[in-house]
């Protein structure tokens, strides 16, 4: 009985399934095989609105005039295209006037049956009213509301050209980078998609296909004076409470913008918006970053920089590793103009040694291809125009003996600086999660008019200090987590570091060292058998701040540079002489380092702990009760003062 029942059920299933197979409307089922038409489907189809396109036949029989082509988008919208002619090995179809540019699956349809031809990007373009050069593979029109824009610099990352009087550009491009971009001209902006300015077009065709990419510009006023917000490392990874802490940052950013109504603002990231390792283990990548920031920041164009953690570590070449970023966010390098300043974003992370593992064997260098492109870009920039060059990794680094040293590939750095000769250049970098400034007076610049501003991180110590000690958000040198605010007036530039959650007057922190000390008593959970080098590392902090009554005060001025002044007077009005020193920031030790060492599972030196750095000053007071006035001035006339009442308590939370 059971065997008979199984046979009956099987027959019922087959009786339903067989008609479904024979009537399949998609793919290569028996219905599709009844007309053996083979069509070549290019990756890119360019056609005028309501125009016609000729497909090539790849074999089989010719289609019938009664057949139709169906263009089906990923959103389910489809367009039916009638065949207007079949001649030789070509079949010409009419594209409906309402069809829009986008990705499509193309089917050949005969009655109720259809056969998948392939996938393409359909580009609806205007009529071509200019002649293409024989070598042109990439072209387009740059226009604004009042017509074409002449003299706009356009590049594919290799070749550089400008638009003519009709706004037309042409490039003999091999399309290696997979995109084309323009250098936004002064007095204009491009449209935005969320926070991303749309100055770049991704290419769809191969190197042998002439491809059109048009750009739209919007004319704007008020670019003589504006602000640029420099946004250092974010490292969003959906861990250590980073997304909530990031909301604290975006709330601060939005509040700052609201306090400056009517002022034109832009922003530039300094790289490492994400953390490549956690693209996979936490399923948080570049797309998630875009969703996060677009949900929290509105009406602000943010230009982006590619950081080492925005590369795909599973790739095995620089181009492949950077492709997720360049496809989603921006070119690896590009330029733009705001007012009378020329901005250049470079990629100084070379990943050609990547082997598909977490080794991330990258070099800090600017590729020869970029240097060639940069030289051609600068041919269109007057020497009197100040340059702001943004890169992820630092060019220089503090050195206790030399002041600063080159912290890049040395020969490559010399090539980069030579390319920039004759310009007044401000490098703005991130990567270190520290804060320091290099000036033209420093020997490492070689006498050039070059400055570097290495800017503290939005994420501070990779979000750890705020995770371990809520409300205490610090970089390893004690710089508060935050961002830089640049004020531009014509060709004059000013800069200021803005701490998240504090107003702009928070520019230094003082410690009464009579009340600051660390010892092994602070880490009772450190295992007794911890390796000697681990214990020795913690003792560096304890030895730096032993219990004492030396009446010394330590001042951390995180954005210090030699043109600043520090004045300390006591309550009797006597001037005290501060001494510049390298030091560890005590608050970062307490909020972050002590808590990372105070673990029963500690077996190695923890990551992201306090770093010894040079923007500190010590001053000695007469006794433990002497109050001090600490006054700091920058080169732009800003002044910040603390009336320090001593003894001043040190809170380790």
Buried (B, 14 or more C-beta within 10 A) or exposed (E): EEEEEEEEEEEEEEEEEEEEEEEBEBEEBEBBEEBEBEBEBBEBBBBEBEBEBBBEBEEEEBBEEEBBBBBBBEEEEEBBBBBEEBEEEEBBBBBEEEBEBBBBBBBBBBEEBBBBBBEBBBBBBEEBEEEEEEEBBBBBBBBBEEEBBBEBBBBBBBBBBBBBEBBBBBBBBBBEBBBBBBBBBBBBBBEBEBBBBBBBBBBBBEEEBBBBBBBBBEEEEEBBEBBBBBBBBBBBBBBBBBBEBBEBBBEBBBEBBEEEEEEBBBBBBBBBBBBBEBBEEBEBBBEBBBEBBBEBBEEBBBBBBBBBBBBBBBBBEBBBBBBBBBEBBBBBBBBBBBBBBBBBBBBBBBBBEBEEEEEBEBBBBBBEBBBEBBEBBBEBBEEEBBBBBBBBBBBBBBEEEEBBEBBBBEEBBEBBBEBBEEBBBBBBBBBBBBBBBBBEEBEBBBEBBBBBBBBBBBBBBBBBBBBBBEEBBBBBBBBBBBBBBBBBEEEEBBBBBBBBBEEBEBBBBBBBBBBBBBBEEBBEEBBEEBEEEBBEBBEBBBEBBEEEEEBBBBBBBBBBBEEBEBBBBBBEEEEBEBEBBEBBBBBBBBBBBBBBBBBEEBEEBBEBBBBBBBBBBBBBBEEEEBBBBBBBBBEEEBEBEBEBEBEBEBEBE
